[in-house]
Amino acid sequence: MSQIDISQTLLTAFCKHQLVSLQLKERDQDGNLPADIEGFVEGYTEQEIIIISGIPVPFTEINHVEIKRM
């Protein structure tokens, strides 16, 4: 997913207070992706860190984001 698409999706979720699911780029030593992070976008910091339900996530580490349907 492009950084523009990620940014637009996060902004939409923030403005509409929608639940998101984030997939990170990092992999463990076996090549597996970690579990997705789910939560609400609470804000951004000046260092391009997105706060998802209290969890700081570097924007550059996000591989994919989607808005969860409730």
N, C-alpha and C positions, 0 to 999 in steps of 0.2 A: 504494500500500500504506500502511495507517495506521501511525503511529509505534508503536502498541501491538503490531501484528502484526510489525513490523520488530524491535522489542525482544524479543518472545517467540521469534522465529526465531533471532536472534543468541544468546540465552541457551541455547536448546536445542543449537545448534551448539557453543557453548563447553563446555557440560557433557558432551556426547557426543563431543567432538573430531571434528566433522564439517566437511568442506570446504564453504565457502559461495561464492556468486557475488553480488556487489553491483553494482547499477546506481545511478549517481549522478544527481543532479538537474541538474547543470551541463551546459551545451551549448556547443559551440564557436561561432565567429562565423557559421558556416553553418547552425546549428541542429541539428547532429549530436551525438548522445550519445557520450561517450568509451567506450572499451572497458571491459567489466566488470572489476572487481577480483575475483580469485579467491584464496582462501587460507583459513587457519584463524584463528578468533577467538582472539587471545592475551590479550586483556584490555581494560580500560576505564581512562580517566583521569578525574580529577575534573572536567575541562572538557568532558565528554561527547564524548570522542574515543575511537573504537573502534580497536584495533590489529588489523589483519588481516595476518598473516604479515609483521610488521614495518612495515606501511604505516599511518600514522595517518589515520583517516577521521572527519571530524566527523559525529556522529550525524544532525544536521539536514540534511546533504547527501545522505543515502541515500534513494533513491527506491523501490528494491525490493531484496529479498534473498531468495535461495532456497538451500536445502541441496542440494548436488550429490550425486547417487547415484554411488557408486564401483563 
